[in-house]
Amino acid sequence: MIELRIEEQTAERADERGGFGLVRWVICVLLALILYVLSIGPVAKMTISGNFPLTVYSSMYSPLRAIASNYTPADRFLGWYVGEVWAASFYH
């Protein structure tokens, strides 16, 4: 009887950790995506000043440029964020 209860508790804890593990991964992925999008500003600024290669910038942010070219709100946001917030003259 005691062994059965211990096994049940162990199974419950494993389920709880599994659920929390999934939540943790989802949060990490979302955070990484947000940081990727927001990193375009400082990297554009460094590219303009010559501290970051233009070819690397272009390939690194080509997914964002593709989204922005097909989705006007994303284009407006990136234009504002890079141009106004980071005072970089381009993001394309």
C-alpha positions as CSV (number, residue, x, y, z in Angstrom):
1,M,0.0,0.0,0.0
2,I,2.8,2.4,0.9
3,E,4.7,1.5,-2.2
4,L,1.7,2.2,-4.4
5,R,1.3,5.7,-2.8
6,I,4.9,6.5,-3.4
7,E,4.7,5.5,-7.0
8,E,1.5,7.6,-7.4
9,Q,3.3,10.6,-5.9
10,T,6.3,10.1,-8.2
11,A,4.1,9.9,-11.2
12,E,2.3,13.1,-10.2
13,R,5.5,15.0,-9.8
14,A,6.8,13.8,-13.2
15,D,3.6,15.0,-14.8
16,E,3.9,18.4,-13.0
17,R,7.5,18.8,-14.2
18,G,6.6,17.7,-17.7
19,G,4.0,20.4,-17.9
20,F,6.3,23.0,-16.4
21,G,9.0,21.9,-18.8
22,L,6.7,22.5,-21.8
23,V,5.7,25.9,-20.4
24,R,9.4,26.8,-19.9
25,W,10.3,25.8,-23.5
26,V,7.4,27.8,-24.9
27,I,8.5,30.9,-22.9
28,C,12.1,30.5,-24.0
29,V,11.1,30.2,-27.6
30,L,8.8,33.3,-27.4
31,L,11.5,35.2,-25.6
32,A,14.1,34.3,-28.3
33,L,11.7,35.4,-31.1
34,I,11.1,38.7,-29.3
35,L,14.8,39.3,-28.8
36,Y,15.5,38.4,-32.5
37,V,12.9,41.0,-33.7
38,L,14.2,43.7,-31.3
39,S,17.8,43.0,-32.2
40,I,17.3,44.4,-35.7
41,G,17.6,47.9,-34.3
42,P,21.0,47.8,-32.7
43,V,22.4,45.6,-35.4
44,A,21.2,48.1,-38.1
45,K,22.8,50.9,-36.2
46,M,26.1,48.9,-36.0
47,T,25.9,48.1,-39.7
48,I,25.5,51.7,-40.6
49,S,28.5,52.7,-38.5
50,G,30.6,50.0,-40.2
51,N,30.9,47.8,-37.1
52,F,28.8,44.9,-38.5
53,P,29.0,43.4,-42.0
54,L,26.2,44.3,-44.3
55,T,26.1,40.8,-45.8
56,V,25.6,39.2,-42.4
57,Y,22.9,41.8,-41.5
58,S,21.1,41.1,-44.8
59,S,21.1,37.3,-44.4
60,M,20.4,37.4,-40.6
61,Y,17.3,39.5,-41.0
62,S,16.0,38.3,-44.3
63,P,13.1,36.5,-42.6
64,L,12.0,39.8,-41.0
65,R,12.3,41.6,-44.3
66,A,10.2,39.0,-46.0
67,I,7.5,39.3,-43.4
68,A,7.6,43.1,-43.6
69,S,7.4,43.1,-47.4
70,N,4.1,41.1,-47.2
71,Y,2.6,42.5,-44.0
72,T,2.1,46.3,-43.8
73,P,1.9,46.5,-40.0
74,A,5.2,44.7,-39.6
75,D,6.7,47.0,-42.1
76,R,5.5,50.0,-40.2
77,F,6.7,48.7,-36.9
78,L,10.2,47.8,-38.2
79,G,10.4,51.1,-40.0
80,W,9.5,53.0,-36.8
81,Y,11.6,50.9,-34.5
82,V,14.8,50.9,-36.6
83,G,14.4,54.5,-38.0
84,E,13.0,56.3,-35.0
85,V,14.0,54.4,-31.9
86,W,17.5,53.4,-33.1
87,A,18.0,56.3,-35.6
88,A,19.2,54.0,-38.3
89,S,18.3,55.0,-41.8
90,F,17.4,51.5,-43.0
91,Y,16.3,48.1,-42.1
92,H,15.8,46.6,-45.6
